[in-house]
């Protein structure tokens, strides 16, 4: 059997790993032995962060909607309950934007829900 030289593949694999570790601190950016676990952990944290972002944004929207509701004489939980009963299907992201940027429109929605 002929001899197989795997240097090219091996070097490419290491270079790809170091490229992913670019910007890391200390020897984790330049040493294979330290870069490998650092890149793996960064990937895990990135995955967790993508899930957390959704959770954090929803919590922020709830706070913004609650602030708008309080100005119009309602509380958040009652407001959401009345929206569902009246079959007004606006999601929290849109409601939060209305409460922050367009308070008159949000006040009109609150008035419609209060009836």
C-alpha positions as CSV (number, residue, x, y, z in Angstrom):
1,X,0.0,0.0,0.0
2,X,1.3,3.5,-0.8
3,X,2.2,5.9,1.9
4,X,-0.5,8.6,2.7
5,X,0.7,12.0,3.7
6,X,-2.0,13.7,5.7
7,X,-0.2,16.9,6.4
8,X,-2.4,19.1,4.3
9,X,-5.7,18.0,5.9
10,X,-4.2,18.2,9.4
11,X,-2.9,21.7,8.9
12,X,-6.2,22.9,7.4
13,X,-8.1,21.5,10.4
14,X,-5.8,23.3,12.8
15,X,-6.0,26.5,10.9
16,X,-9.8,26.3,10.8
17,X,-9.8,25.9,14.6
18,X,-7.4,28.8,15.2
19,X,-9.5,31.0,12.9
20,X,-12.5,30.3,15.1
21,X,-10.4,31.2,18.2
22,X,-9.4,34.5,16.7
23,X,-10.0,37.3,19.3
24,X,-9.7,35.0,22.3
25,X,-7.4,36.1,25.1
26,X,-3.9,34.9,25.9
27,X,-2.7,31.6,24.5
28,X,-6.2,30.3,23.7
29,X,-6.0,32.2,20.4
30,X,-2.7,30.7,19.3
31,X,-2.3,27.3,20.8
32,X,-4.2,24.3,19.5
33,X,-4.3,22.6,22.9
34,X,-6.0,25.6,24.5
35,X,-7.9,26.8,21.5
36,X,-9.9,23.5,21.1
37,X,-11.7,23.5,24.4
38,X,-12.2,27.3,24.2
39,X,-13.9,27.1,20.8
40,X,-16.1,24.2,22.0
41,X,-17.1,26.2,25.1
42,X,-17.7,29.3,23.0
43,X,-20.0,27.2,20.8
44,X,-22.0,26.0,23.8
45,X,-22.4,29.5,25.2
46,X,-23.5,30.8,21.8
47,X,-26.2,28.1,21.6
48,X,-27.4,29.0,25.1
49,X,-27.3,32.7,24.3
50,X,-29.5,32.2,21.2
51,X,-32.1,30.7,23.5
52,X,-31.7,33.3,26.2
53,X,-32.1,36.2,23.8
54,X,-35.7,35.2,23.2
55,X,-36.4,34.9,26.9
56,X,-34.8,38.2,27.7
57,X,-36.6,40.1,24.9
58,X,-40.0,38.7,26.0
59,X,-39.4,39.8,29.6
60,X,-38.4,43.3,28.3
61,X,-41.6,43.5,26.2
62,X,-43.7,42.6,29.2
63,X,-42.1,45.4,31.3
64,X,-42.7,47.9,28.5
65,X,-46.3,46.8,28.0
66,X,-46.9,47.0,31.7
67,X,-45.6,50.5,31.9
68,X,-47.9,51.6,29.1
69,X,-50.9,49.8,30.7
70,X,-50.3,51.5,34.1
71,X,-50.5,54.9,32.3
72,X,-53.9,53.9,31.0
73,X,-55.3,52.5,34.3
74,X,-54.7,48.8,33.7
75,X,-52.3,46.2,34.8
76,X,-50.4,43.8,32.5
77,X,-52.1,40.6,33.4
78,X,-55.6,42.1,33.1
79,X,-54.7,43.8,29.8
80,X,-53.4,40.5,28.2
81,X,-56.5,38.7,29.5
82,X,-58.9,41.3,28.0
83,X,-57.0,41.2,24.7
84,X,-57.5,37.4,24.5
85,X,-61.2,37.7,25.4
86,X,-61.7,40.4,22.7
87,X,-59.7,38.3,20.2
88,X,-57.3,41.1,19.4
89,X,-54.2,39.2,18.2
90,X,-51.3,41.5,18.6
91,X,-48.1,39.9,19.9
92,X,-46.0,41.3,22.7
93,X,-43.3,42.7,20.5
94,X,-45.8,44.9,18.6
95,X,-47.6,45.9,21.8
96,X,-44.3,47.0,23.4
97,X,-43.4,49.1,20.3
98,X,-46.8,50.7,20.4
99,X,-46.5,51.4,24.1
100,X,-43.1,53.0,23.6
101,X,-43.2,54.9,20.3
102,X,-47.0,55.4,19.7
103,X,-48.6,56.0,23.1
104,X,-51.8,57.4,21.6
105,X,-52.4,54.2,19.6
106,X,-51.7,52.1,22.6
107,X,-54.1,54.2,24.6
108,X,-56.8,53.6,22.0
109,X,-56.1,49.8,22.3
110,X,-56.5,50.1,26.0
111,X,-59.7,52.0,25.7
112,X,-61.1,49.4,23.3
113,X,-60.2,46.6,25.6
114,X,-61.7,48.4,28.7
115,X,-65.2,48.6,27.1
